[in-house]
Amino acid sequence: MPRFSDILIVDGHAFSWKRLCDLRRAQLEAERKAHAAQLALFEAHDDCRPATERTAAIRYLEPGLLELIHR
């Protein structure tokens, strides 16, 4: 049965695969801690407006209350 080495050779430099994995795990953990969850200032609610009023682009295309009054 062939034995596989833990050594990875890239551009003539030898790297330990286990050591690279450990370093990457530590790097991801540090990034996760640096970007801790930010608390919300207020509770988020579902948008209960009709679908035609949820985005500015769609509201621009639909007639508004003032356009309906002036007609």
C-alpha positions as CSV (number, residue, x, y, z in Angstrom):
1,M,0.0,0.0,0.0
2,P,1.6,3.3,-1.0
3,R,2.3,5.9,1.7
4,F,1.3,9.5,0.9
5,S,3.4,12.3,2.3
6,D,2.1,15.3,4.2
7,I,4.5,17.5,2.2
8,L,3.2,19.6,-0.7
9,I,5.9,21.0,-3.0
10,V,5.0,24.3,-4.8
11,D,7.6,26.1,-6.9
12,G,10.4,24.3,-5.1
13,H,9.1,25.1,-1.7
14,A,7.9,22.4,0.7
15,F,4.7,23.0,2.7
16,S,3.0,20.8,5.2
17,W,-0.6,20.1,4.2
18,K,-1.7,19.7,7.8
19,R,0.0,22.9,8.8
20,L,-1.6,24.8,5.9
21,C,-5.0,23.5,6.9
22,D,-4.4,24.5,10.5
23,L,-3.3,28.0,9.5
24,R,-6.4,28.4,7.2
25,R,-8.7,27.3,10.1
26,A,-7.1,29.8,12.4
27,Q,-7.4,32.5,9.7
28,L,-11.1,31.8,9.2
29,E,-11.8,31.8,13.0
30,A,-10.0,35.2,13.3
31,E,-12.1,36.6,10.5
32,R,-15.3,35.3,12.1
33,K,-14.4,37.0,15.4
34,A,-13.4,40.2,13.7
35,H,-16.8,40.4,12.0
36,A,-19.0,39.8,15.1
37,A,-22.7,40.1,14.6
38,Q,-24.0,43.7,15.1
39,L,-27.1,44.2,17.2
40,A,-30.1,45.7,15.5
41,L,-31.2,49.1,16.5
42,F,-34.9,48.2,16.1
43,E,-36.9,45.1,15.3
44,A,-37.3,44.3,11.6
45,H,-40.8,43.8,10.3
46,D,-42.1,42.2,7.1
47,D,-43.0,44.7,4.3
48,C,-46.8,44.6,4.1
49,R,-47.1,47.1,1.2
50,P,-48.5,45.8,-2.1
51,A,-46.0,44.4,-4.5
52,T,-46.3,47.5,-6.7
53,E,-45.2,49.8,-3.9
54,R,-42.2,47.9,-2.5
55,T,-39.5,49.3,-4.7
56,A,-38.9,52.8,-6.1
57,A,-38.6,51.6,-9.6
58,I,-42.1,50.0,-9.6
59,R,-43.6,53.0,-7.7
60,Y,-42.2,55.3,-10.4
61,L,-44.1,53.3,-13.1
62,E,-47.4,53.2,-11.3
63,P,-49.7,56.2,-10.9
64,G,-49.6,57.7,-7.4
65,L,-52.4,59.3,-5.3
66,L,-51.6,62.8,-6.6
67,E,-51.8,61.8,-10.3
68,L,-55.1,60.2,-9.6
69,I,-56.5,63.3,-7.9
70,H,-55.4,65.7,-10.8
71,R,-57.2,63.6,-13.4
